[in-house]
């Protein structure tokens, strides 16, 4: 079961496919979670590009700078594409230090770093609809991916965000909505216990 409406999701996926061949980027956000877990697609697209790539984007799309959120934005077929740039965008992780793996032809942020970015997003919008989607993505990552918890903890230590460990445990313990994870209540309980 997908969180967003199928038509929006399909349109977003098509836009993402178009972007793949046009310029170099690392995928973060909901679509990165989907490529890692194969559950819960996204409606928005979040990517990281190098500063010099912005010129290429500007030649093809009406690029807007959002100083308040420290990112750039384009809209394609009603789909929002948020573009983050190292040394300018302020996310919980310094973007110049992120690493990636190739999944289905995309450069996708490594799962431990994605988990931390998702936690940062969830922290900023805990009580919103997007915060709920962040928690679903966080649960998908910890339940369906081989997260290297030692690496996760080392990264958190390096950015002085050790409190994310306790928050992750709280999210796992309180999470009850098994529908979006395609699990029965019993399966969810068992998987949660294994992770904890």
RANOR-V928964 format. One record per run of one state. SS is the DSSP state (H for helix, E for strand, L for the rest). FROM is the first residue (numbers start at 1). TO is the last residue. If there is no record, write none. Layout:
# RANOR-V928964
ss=SS from=FROM to=TO
ss=SS from=FROM to=TO
This chain:
# RANOR-V928964
ss=L from=1 to=5
ss=H from=6 to=20
ss=L from=21 to=25
ss=E from=26 to=28
ss=H from=29 to=37
ss=L from=38 to=44
ss=E from=45 to=49
ss=L from=50 to=52
ss=H from=53 to=60
ss=L from=61 to=63
ss=E from=64 to=66
ss=L from=67 to=70
ss=E from=71 to=76
ss=L from=77 to=78
ss=E from=79 to=85
ss=L from=86 to=94
ss=H from=95 to=97
ss=L from=98 to=99
ss=E from=100 to=103
ss=L from=104 to=105
ss=E from=106 to=109
ss=L from=110 to=110
ss=H from=111 to=124
ss=L from=125 to=128
ss=H from=129 to=144
ss=L from=145 to=148
ss=H from=149 to=158
ss=L from=159 to=162
ss=H from=163 to=174
ss=L from=175 to=178
ss=H from=179 to=181
ss=L from=182 to=184
ss=H from=185 to=195
ss=L from=196 to=196
